C-alpha cells in the first residue's frame, strides 16, 4: 500500500469513527505529509486467563500450518453491556457452545474483538481454528467481532 493510500484509509477511518475519543486518536495519528508512515496504537490482547477460558481438549485440535489467510466473523450476539466482565462471560458462552454443542476442541476463533474494541485471545495460534467450514480452517486465523 502506498503512503497516499495509507493516508486516505486513515482519513476515512477518522471520518467513520463513531466513538469521539477514537476519532480524536485517529485524527492525531493521521500522517500530515505525503510519505509519512501511518502510526498505529499499540495493541493489547487480553489473555485467555482474563476471561477464564476452559482448557482446550488437546486431543481434539490440529497443529496450525503456515498461515496464509484470515477470516473475520460476526458473532451476531447482542451486547448491551460492554464491561470487561460481561464480555468475558460472553466469550465463555461462545467457548461452551463450541466445545459442548459443536464438538470443537476449544473456542473456534483465535481472536475476538468486543464492541468496546478490546481484543481477547481465543484459541492458541499453534492450533488450527474451527471457524470456517472443513479444510477452510487450514492455515486460517479466525477473528470474531
Secondary structure, 3 states (H helix, E strand, C coil): CCHHHHHHHHHHHHHHCCCHHHHHHHHHHCCCCCCCCCCCCCCCEECHHHHCCCCCCHHHCCECCCCCEEEEECCCCCCCCCCHHHHHHHHHHHHHHHHHHCCCCCCCCCEEECCCCCEEECCCCCECCCCCCHHHHCCEEEEEC
